């Protein structure tokens, strides 16, 4: 596995970790959880930036992840996906910072940040996925995360209208 693939997996993978923490834990420990999620988003921006700089001197990179056995997903990374990843990472950091300030004091702030991290990581995984199965799983995770973000306040009339 190349250095570029390792950086991409680490930066996107760290953003998945806050999404895997339970909502109750995230809501009870909202300050440390928010700091960790913000760190993960900043690390994601840095990792994607380093991967984009490394990509400048190379062409198309398709990395097969052979350590998973029979199911071998591939990461597809070129200059265009580097730009898209940078855009997603930067906008995700801005949205996360805004959401943390806007929802400060909300009882469900940790839950929202959790789903935001999961959605951002899923979108980035969708951009660099290199086979149909990984693309489908990332697409489903994006849809599921966006559903939870849009239904953050389910009792409001605008949230439940389809």
Beta strands, then each sheet from edge to edge (+ up, - down):
strand 1: 61-64
strand 2: 74-77
sheet 1: 1+ 2-
end
